[in-house]
Amino acid sequence: MDLFEVILSIHIGLGMICLLSGMVSMLAAKKKGRHTKWGEVYHGSYGALAATAIILAIWKWNEIAYLFYIAVFSYGLAIYGYVARKQKWKSWLQHHIRGMLGSYIGAVTALLVNIGDSIPLLNKLPDLSYWFLPTIIGSPLIYIVARRYRKTSSVLKKIPY
């Protein structure tokens, strides 16, 4: 196994951790505890995932340059959502939701672009659909979730962190 394959293996493992921890965090009750702990795992693994993606993309630029752009854009969304929460920006919750869910869409997009053609049923779709399907499905979900947690006194009581 050469160094590229080692980094790729680490990248794949981090991707699995990122996608699983993101899902657990999304499904957890929005309060200190499970949501915040898994959210920290998500953010940490996403940072390392983005770093390995950038390394891999630079290494084989002619073949996988797109990975660089997905990593930078998607992790940028994760930082945006993370910092909004940590610094308690005005309407931080809306920023947090959009950033974190947007970053998750980026991770799913990267996954589908790379292995979508080997997933039953999805492999019947044109390759270009792997680039757009996560956004087409995820964007309305971001809107619905953000609307559900719109800043009201009842929401602030629901979310004590």
VOGU-3710 file (C-alpha; in Angstrom, 3 decimals, decimal comma):
1> mdlfevilsi> 0,000/0,000/0,000  1,524/3,333/-1,011  1,097/6,607/0,878  -1,777/7,774/-1,327  -3,738/4,597/-0,503  -3,033/5,044/3,211  -4,360/8,613/3,115  -7,333/7,458/1,047  -8,117/4,751/3,626  -7,960/7,323/6,422
11> higlgmicll> -10,170/9,625/4,350  -12,782/6,903/3,838  -12,810/6,084/7,561  -13,197/9,748/8,449  -16,019/10,046/5,916  -17,856/7,185/7,596  -17,398/8,772/11,031  -18,504/12,141/9,685  -21,663/10,833/8,027  -22,651/8,663/11,003
21> sgmvsmlaak> -21,939/11,270/13,687  -23,747/13,912/11,650  -26,798/11,690/11,384  -26,763/10,909/15,127  -26,445/14,607/15,917  -29,288/15,499/13,553  -31,594/12,904/15,078  -30,708/13,674/18,710  -32,766/16,011/20,863  -31,472/19,552/20,418
31> kkgrhtkwge> -30,003/20,170/23,851  -26,696/19,728/25,623  -25,626/16,136/25,708  -25,991/13,750/22,823  -26,542/16,437/20,155  -23,583/18,553/21,201  -21,214/15,613/21,795  -21,961/14,029/18,426  -21,884/17,460/16,828  -18,329/17,919/18,094
41> vyhgsygala> -17,381/14,504/16,680  -18,971/15,530/13,384  -17,105/18,820/13,240  -13,757/17,280/14,234  -14,037/14,432/11,771  -15,180/16,843/9,062  -12,084/18,992/9,579  -9,816/15,978/9,220  -11,897/14,710/6,281  -11,504/18,037/4,488
51> ataiilaiwk> -7,758/18,021/5,134  -7,333/14,534/3,678  -9,569/15,445/0,719  -7,390/18,449/-0,048  -4,221/16,357/0,171  -5,668/13,657/-2,097  -6,975/16,192/-4,606  -3,637/17,991/-4,843  -1,843/14,658/-5,159  -3,938/13,588/-8,165
61> wneiaylfyi> -5,192/16,957/-9,344  -5,907/15,931/-12,930  -8,173/13,118/-11,763  -9,901/14,373/-8,619  -9,532/18,163/-8,442  -13,286/18,361/-7,757  -12,610/16,838/-4,333  -10,628/19,941/-3,386  -13,540/22,239/-4,183  -16,129/20,086/-2,434
71> avfsyglaiy> -13,908/19,906/0,661  -13,250/23,642/0,845  -16,864/24,661/0,215  -18,450/22,007/2,448  -16,086/22,454/5,359  -16,564/26,203/4,995  -20,264/25,599/5,661  -19,404/23,441/8,679  -17,175/26,194/10,109  -19,907/28,759/9,451
81> gyvarkqkwk> -22,480/26,695/11,367  -20,060/25,813/14,143  -18,829/29,363/14,731  -22,373/30,766/14,618  -23,224/28,522/17,553  -20,007/29,000/19,515  -20,044/32,789/19,224  -23,835/33,064/19,566  -24,300/35,313/16,553  -27,599/37,118/16,188
91> swlqhhirgm> -30,033/34,445/14,956  -27,226/31,935/15,549  -29,561/28,970/15,423  -30,615/29,670/11,836  -26,976/30,071/10,797  -26,022/26,914/12,690  -28,750/24,844/11,025  -27,961/26,103/7,524  -24,217/25,666/7,920  -24,246/22,222/9,474
101> lgsyigavta> -26,927/20,742/7,229  -25,334/22,377/4,197  -22,018/20,771/5,098  -23,749/17,405/5,444  -25,182/17,817/1,941  -21,612/18,424/0,757  -20,397/15,221/2,390  -23,232/13,205/0,860  -22,526/14,786/-2,536  -18,859/13,790/-2,346
111> llvnigdsip> -19,849/10,256/-1,377  -22,320/9,898/-4,239  -19,972/11,392/-6,817  -17,393/8,781/-5,838  -19,486/5,660/-5,272  -23,013/6,458/-6,516  -22,599/4,220/-9,530  -22,106/1,212/-7,246  -25,255/1,776/-5,151  -28,266/-0,244/-6,339
121> llnklpdlsy> -31,088/1,905/-7,747  -28,893/5,010/-7,717  -26,700/3,393/-10,345  -29,656/3,666/-12,735  -29,428/7,466/-12,589  -27,145/9,551/-14,805  -23,788/10,339/-13,196  -24,550/14,065/-13,219  -27,471/13,473/-10,846  -25,022/12,527/-8,060
131> wflptiigsp> -23,883/16,152/-8,070  -27,371/17,602/-7,670  -29,559/15,024/-5,937  -28,288/15,733/-2,376  -28,909/19,460/-2,814  -32,311/18,941/-4,421  -33,390/16,728/-1,515  -31,466/18,483/1,272  -32,277/22,136/0,589  -36,004/21,830/1,312
141> liyivarryr> -35,116/19,886/4,467  -32,862/22,745/5,610  -35,751/25,149/5,055  -38,162/22,934/7,008  -35,786/22,411/9,931  -34,766/26,085/10,075  -38,410/27,086/10,047  -39,191/24,618/12,813  -36,522/26,156/15,037  -37,243/29,785/14,209
151> ktssvlkkip> -36,260/31,998/17,128  -39,226/32,209/19,451  -39,487/32,072/23,190  -40,736/28,463/23,012  -37,750/27,415/20,887  -35,333/29,089/23,248  -36,851/27,039/26,055  -36,472/23,870/23,949  -32,815/24,527/23,220  -31,059/25,356/26,496
161> y> -27,507/25,347/25,139
//
